[in-house]
Amino acid sequence: MKIIVFGATGGVGRLVVQQAMEQGFDVTAFVRTPDKLKVTGDNLTVVQGDAFHVEQVAAAIAGHDAVVSCLGSNQGMKKSDDLRTMAKNIVAGMQQRGVKRIVYTASAGINDELPGIGGKVMMGVLKQVLIDHRAAVDAIEEAGLNYTIVRPMGLTNDSFSGKYREAETGVPGKSRTIPRADVAHFILKALKDPAYDKKSVGIAT
């Protein structure tokens, strides 16, 4: 399978690139700053570009079987539509190039699904990012693409466990975190398994 990864220099994105190459995928990393990738391999192509430019996005998507988005926002807690804008550009590029499959990494909380007082506090803190991710997800779901939406709990740099849990409704109980390496593993698993087609999945260890 030939995939293109947006957000490939981020914590999850870089691990997706690494694990995908190890699993035999042909990988294109779409990056603004190639020097930040720090990953090389015979089955890796690096394309320099900006996800805010739809023409660059569409050109890069051409010829791929699937798209992976691990894009994040640099706006912190401020109101922003960066994620929605980049997602719309990816959707437009996929439609132009006839690519149907996408795995989009959002965040737990986009469906107001974090339980308890702690969950409400966290969703309040992350309100603007969650609103932007939700708008990006809406753009993907409304486009008629074959999507998987990934909703990870709090990301850590712990080692890969392979013991994460999944929930299509809400999030897995009694856990607030998941290693980035496990998120990357799930993304690639979802790409290969039709059971995850048109699903939104919360994941946590």
C-alpha positions as CSV (number, residue, x, y, z in Angstrom):
1,M,0.0,0.0,0.0
2,K,1.2,3.5,-0.9
3,I,0.3,6.1,1.7
4,I,1.0,9.8,2.2
5,V,1.4,11.1,5.8
6,F,0.5,14.7,6.6
7,G,2.0,16.0,9.9
8,A,4.9,13.6,9.5
9,T,7.3,15.5,11.7
10,G,5.0,15.5,14.7
11,G,5.2,13.0,17.5
12,V,2.6,10.6,16.1
13,G,3.3,11.3,12.5
14,R,7.0,10.4,12.7
15,L,6.1,7.1,14.4
16,V,3.6,6.4,11.6
17,V,6.3,6.9,9.0
18,Q,8.7,4.7,10.9
19,Q,6.3,1.9,11.6
20,A,4.8,2.0,8.1
21,M,8.2,1.6,6.5
22,E,8.9,-1.4,8.9
23,Q,5.7,-3.0,7.8
24,G,6.5,-2.6,4.1
25,F,4.3,0.3,3.1
26,D,5.6,2.8,0.5
27,V,5.5,6.0,2.4
28,T,5.4,9.7,1.3
29,A,6.0,12.2,4.1
30,F,4.5,15.6,3.3
31,V,6.4,18.1,5.4
32,R,7.0,21.8,5.6
33,T,10.5,21.4,7.0
34,P,12.2,18.1,5.8
35,D,15.1,18.5,8.2
36,K,12.7,17.9,11.1
37,L,11.7,14.4,9.9
38,K,15.0,12.6,10.9
39,V,13.7,9.4,9.3
40,T,15.2,7.8,6.2
41,G,14.5,4.6,4.2
42,D,14.4,3.1,0.8
43,N,10.6,3.1,0.8
44,L,10.3,6.7,2.0
45,T,9.7,9.7,-0.3
46,V,9.8,13.2,1.3
47,V,7.8,15.9,-0.3
48,Q,8.2,19.5,0.9
49,G,5.0,21.5,1.0
50,D,2.4,23.4,3.0
51,A,-0.9,21.9,3.9
52,F,-2.5,25.4,3.7
53,H,-1.9,25.3,-0.1
54,V,-4.5,23.1,-1.7
55,E,-2.5,22.8,-5.0
56,Q,0.6,21.5,-3.2
57,V,-1.6,19.0,-1.3
58,A,-3.4,17.7,-4.4
59,A,-0.2,17.3,-6.3
60,A,1.3,15.3,-3.4
61,I,-1.7,13.1,-3.0
62,A,-1.7,11.9,-6.6
63,G,-0.9,8.2,-7.0
64,H,-1.4,7.1,-3.4
65,D,-3.8,4.5,-2.1
66,A,-4.6,6.3,1.2
67,V,-4.0,9.4,3.3
68,V,-3.0,9.6,6.9
69,S,-3.4,12.9,8.8
70,C,-1.5,13.5,12.0
71,L,-1.8,17.3,11.7
72,G,-1.9,19.4,14.8
73,S,-2.5,23.1,15.5
74,N,0.2,25.5,16.7
75,Q,-2.4,27.9,18.0
76,G,-2.5,26.5,21.6
77,M,-5.7,27.5,23.4
78,K,-6.6,30.3,20.9
79,K,-9.5,30.1,18.6
80,S,-8.4,28.7,15.2
81,D,-9.6,27.1,12.1
82,D,-6.2,25.8,11.0
83,L,-7.2,22.1,11.3
84,R,-10.4,22.6,9.4
85,T,-8.6,24.5,6.6
86,M,-6.0,21.8,6.2
87,A,-8.5,19.0,6.3
88,K,-10.6,20.7,3.6
89,N,-7.5,21.0,1.5
90,I,-6.8,17.3,1.9
91,V,-10.4,16.4,1.1
92,A,-10.2,18.6,-2.0
93,G,-6.9,17.0,-3.0
94,M,-8.3,13.5,-2.5
95,Q,-11.4,14.3,-4.6
96,Q,-9.3,15.7,-7.4
97,R,-7.0,12.7,-7.5
98,G,-9.6,10.0,-6.9
99,V,-8.2,8.8,-3.5
100,K,-10.9,7.6,-1.2
101,R,-9.3,6.2,2.0
102,I,-8.2,8.5,4.9
103,V,-7.3,8.0,8.6
104,Y,-7.5,11.2,10.5
105,T,-6.0,11.6,13.9
106,A,-8.2,13.9,16.0
107,S,-8.5,13.8,19.8
108,A,-10.7,12.3,22.4
109,G,-13.2,14.9,23.4
110,I,-14.4,16.0,19.9
111,N,-17.7,14.3,20.6
112,D,-18.0,15.7,24.1
113,E,-17.4,12.1,25.2
114,L,-14.9,12.5,28.1
115,P,-16.6,11.3,31.3
116,G,-16.7,12.7,34.7
117,I,-15.7,16.0,36.2
118,G,-12.1,15.5,35.0
119,G,-13.3,15.0,31.5
120,K,-15.3,18.1,31.5
121,V,-12.4,20.1,32.8
122,M,-10.1,18.7,30.1
123,M,-12.6,19.4,27.4
124,G,-12.9,22.9,28.7
125,V,-9.1,23.4,28.6
126,L,-8.9,22.0,25.1
127,K,-12.1,23.6,23.9
128,Q,-10.7,25.5,20.9
129,V,-8.6,22.6,19.6
130,L,-11.5,20.2,20.0
131,I,-13.8,22.6,18.1
132,D,-11.3,22.8,15.3
133,H,-10.7,19.1,15.1
134,R,-14.5,18.5,15.1
135,A,-14.9,20.9,12.2
136,A,-12.1,19.0,10.3
137,V,-13.8,15.7,11.0
138,D,-17.1,17.1,9.8
139,A,-15.5,18.1,6.5
140,I,-14.1,14.6,6.0
141,E,-17.3,12.8,7.0
142,E,-19.4,15.0,4.7
143,A,-17.2,14.4,1.7
144,G,-18.2,10.8,1.2
145,L,-14.7,9.5,1.8
146,N,-13.8,6.1,3.4
147,Y,-12.6,7.5,6.7
148,T,-11.4,6.3,10.1
149,I,-11.4,8.9,12.8
150,V,-8.9,8.2,15.6
151,R,-9.7,9.8,19.0
152,P,-6.7,9.1,21.3
153,M,-6.7,10.0,24.9
154,G,-3.8,12.0,26.4
155,L,-0.6,11.3,24.4
156,T,2.6,10.1,26.1
157,N,6.1,9.2,24.9
158,D,6.0,5.9,26.7
159,S,7.2,2.8,24.8
160,F,4.9,0.9,22.5
161,S,2.7,-1.5,24.5
162,G,0.4,-3.0,21.9
163,K,-2.2,-3.4,24.7
164,Y,-4.4,-0.4,24.0
165,R,-8.2,-0.6,24.0
166,E,-10.8,0.7,21.6
167,A,-14.3,2.1,21.8
168,E,-16.5,3.3,19.0
169,T,-18.9,4.9,21.4
170,G,-17.2,7.2,23.9
171,V,-13.7,6.2,25.1
172,P,-12.2,3.2,26.9
173,G,-12.9,3.4,30.6
174,K,-10.4,3.8,33.4
175,S,-7.6,5.3,31.4
176,R,-6.5,8.8,30.4
177,T,-3.4,8.2,28.3
178,I,-1.9,6.3,25.4
179,P,1.6,6.1,24.0
180,R,2.1,7.9,20.7
181,A,3.6,4.6,19.4
182,D,0.4,2.8,20.1
183,V,-1.6,5.5,18.2
184,A,0.7,5.0,15.2
185,H,0.2,1.3,15.4
186,F,-3.6,1.6,15.5
187,I,-3.5,4.0,12.5
188,L,-1.8,1.4,10.3
189,K,-4.0,-1.4,11.6
190,A,-7.1,0.6,10.7
191,L,-5.7,1.2,7.2
192,K,-5.4,-2.5,6.6
193,D,-8.6,-3.7,8.2
194,P,-12.0,-2.9,6.5
195,A,-13.7,-3.3,9.9
196,Y,-12.6,0.2,10.6
197,D,-14.1,1.8,7.5
198,K,-16.3,4.8,8.3
199,K,-15.7,4.4,12.0
200,S,-14.7,6.8,14.7
201,V,-12.6,5.0,17.4
202,G,-11.5,6.2,20.8
203,I,-8.3,4.6,22.0
204,A,-6.4,4.4,25.3
205,T,-4.2,2.0,27.2
